[in-house]
Every structure is written in C-alpha cells, then in structure tokens.
Amino acid sequence: MSVSEFPLRPTRMPRDGRALQKGQQTKAAIVDAALGLATQIGLEGLSIGALAEVAQMSKSGVFAHFGSREELQISVIREYHTRFEEEVFYPALAEPRGLPRLRAMFANWMKRTSVELDSGCIYISGAVEFDDRAGPVRDALASSVMAWHAAMKRAIAGAKEEGHLRAEVDEEQMLFEIHGLILALHYEARFLKNPGSIARANAGFDNILRRYGTDSPAH
C-alpha cells in the first residue's frame, strides 16, 4: 500500500514557482477544511458553496482549485487516505514482521477509530453514501479501503510465514473478522452510545488471535 498514485510536488519549481507554491498551499488549506466538513456532514454534503463559507473564500476561488464538486470529493478521499496511512500504517512498520506488526496495525487503527467516534470516519460514512452508486467518487473511496485491506492481508500473511499464525489461516476470513470489529465499534459506540465498546473490540481482536494463533512466541 502506498500513496504513489497521488501527485507529487515537482523537484524543480518553474519560474512562477512562488505563485504555484502559494496555490498549492491554498488548495491544501481548502482540502483540510473540506475534510473537516466531510467528517461532520458526509461527502455528499460537500459543496463548493458550503466549503467557500467555511474556508471564508469566494465560490469562484474554491471552484478555481477543483472545478467540480466531484473533484473536491475525490481530493478529500485522497487526503483522508494519506492521513490514515501516516497514522495507522507507516508507524506499524517499525515493529518486527509478523504478529507484532499486525498487532500494531490494529492498535493504530483502533486509536484512530476511537478519535473518529466523535468526528466520523470517511471510509464508513462514505460507504453508506456511495455503496450503490457508480462513479469516480465511489471508485476512489473503494480503492482507498481496498489498499488498506491489502496491507492488512499482507501483515496476516507475514504472521503466518513467521509461524505466529497457523499455516491454514485464510487471510480474507481473518481480515473480514477484524474489519467487522471496527464496524461494530462504530455502530455500538457512535450510534448506540454503548459504554465499554472499545474494550469489547480489543477483546474481540485478542479472541481472533487466540483462535488463529500458534504456540510459537511472537518476538
């Protein structure tokens, strides 16, 4: 999983580089405001007009950076995915391959999820909004989620190779059960306001590891 599909800054700035850099900074600030707004009202609630009001800009100024609401929504999804990787995926790579890395990925995922119980999760709310709607926004959202799932499956496969999980473990099934914990946590804690939901999700993960694990210690 990587962000290689996202545009990178040029190593050399053109002659009007200062203006371009300022434009990039302005666009980044708009995307940041849009992401904050989307977590509250959803991707479908985003509009050039609503964002212009929040960012204290003119509609034409916001439109000049994105051109359409669809492009704005996709930019928000990409920014959310980038931040998700930075907070959840990359820190886990510092852990040894196998179960320690898988545990770190889940712990980081839980940490971010716990914060999003108040702010909202673009992946989850976006799935509700776009699950039955074809188009570039749904494609961008699904691609981001699948990239994260692929990273989790690689971690599960690595734990199998290290002997921390049984060789016959189905990566898809294990990921399904782990992802289910995150979805259940959002429903139980955010919607039903049930206390102790975070502890139950963590206990559920430990139960999954016990069922699929071996007696081999994970150093």
Beta strands, then each sheet from edge to edge (+ up, - down):
end
